[in-house]
Amino acid sequence: MFVWVFFENLGKGLYTAAGYSGLIQYYIQHGHSPAAWKAVMAQAAGHAAMAAPMQALTEISLGVLLVIGLLTRPAAFVAFLYLGSLWISEWGTAWIWELLVPVLASLGLSIGSAGRGWGVDAWLAQRWPNAPWWLV
């Protein structure tokens, strides 16, 4: 999902300062998120030249890490926090389940045994079984 969203947003120009700021302003004007959260979003929109590339890097990094299974549980926890913040930002502008299901799935991956069977994490744990792989 993260890799797909990255390329979709890249194609829409949402990682440019103007595109990012416009989207955030839409959420502020039309959304129902708490006023304190709208203030946080306004700060992000005001610094869109920096926030937009950071969001792009976050989305593609989380996507790649989760696909290859490297740092799976920490990446899933960051995805949980990130998607939760997006879910709050989109209150009133999108279908409520659109992001809630991926938020909960990310939480499940972060507290479950994700990365213990397949992926780079599992390979590293098999290769060095005595290493303190707290991630796996």
Disulfide bonds with the S-S distance in Angstrom:
none
